[in-house]
Amino acid sequence: MKPATTYRICVIDGQGGGIGSTIIRKIKDRFGETVEVLALGTNAIATAQMLKSHANRGASGVNAIVQTVRTADLIIGTVGIIMPHAMMGELTPKMAEAIALSPAKKILIPLTQEHIEIVGLASTPLPQLVDELIDAHLANFNNTPKESINV
């Protein structure tokens, strides 16, 4: 049983799970076992890849994502995780809706292949975006009371 103060972070990815794996590896390097990281893949390959990066647990598919994001404290992924039919159709409308409506704080990386451009963003390589996610958005979150997450 996990302590009540352990944060539950859901990392969501699809296709090959490479982005999610990078995120999980850096979170675990920084916070170790003081956080619970759940790898949620749109497919089994993505989940398996994220589990190799030391996620605490993992699950795949629509129902796993829909049910799990309800209890998350924090959701991390690319902007595509809130877009129906993203990731070459792997992200279903039901998944996107559940993620968007989850009460969890969401930190989204502005990478998309969905013919969408986000104005005002510099073209930054993924490793730098993940470093910024950790350094700027998660730097103090583990010292914040769970009830007042403001990462």
GIFENBEL-V728556 format. One record per pair of residues at least 12 apart in sequence whose C-alpha atoms are under 6 Angstrom apart, sorted by the first residue. I is the first residue (numbers start at 1). J is the second residue. D is the distance in whole Angstrom. If there is no record, write none. Layout:
I/J/D, I/J/D
This chain:
6/35/5, 7/35/5, 7/36/6, 8/36/5, 8/72/5, 8/73/5, 9/37/5, 9/74/5, 9/75/6, 10/37/6, 10/38/5, 10/75/5, 11/39/5, 11/40/6, 11/75/6, 11/76/5, 11/77/6, 12/40/5, 12/41/6, 12/77/5, 13/41/5, 14/41/5, 14/42/5, 14/46/5, 15/46/6, 16/46/5, 17/46/4, 17/49/6, 21/50/4, 21/53/6, 25/53/5, 37/55/5, 37/56/5, 38/55/6, 38/56/6, 38/57/5, 38/58/5, 39/55/6, 39/58/4, 40/58/6, 40/59/5, 40/60/6, 41/60/5, 42/60/6, 42/61/5, 42/90/6, 43/60/5, 43/61/6, 44/60/6, 62/95/6, 66/95/6, 66/98/5, 70/102/5, 72/104/6, 73/104/5, 74/104/5, 74/105/5, 74/106/6, 75/106/5, 76/106/6, 76/107/5, 76/108/6, 77/108/5, 78/108/5, 78/109/4, 78/110/6, 78/111/6, 79/108/5, 79/109/6, 79/110/5, 81/96/6, 82/96/4, 82/100/6, 83/96/6, 84/96/5, 137/151/5, 138/151/6
